[in-house]
């Protein structure tokens, strides 16, 4: 996440990232789940982004990284929770 952003900024980006990921992945969650998915996705996306040499340099790049991480998180959770027939 972008440096200099306080906890409120992280929460707001987390909510937006979770909401965008929810829409992209065609899921239906509530605000709290979107926040959790967005914040965990932000950490996941930030970890992956720094490993490949890409860092967040502002609000928009933080939102993109958090959203991509949240989408990846929802994808992985979908694989784990998929019923086996």
Helices and strands as residue ranges (DSSP letters): H 7-24, H 31-51, H 59-81
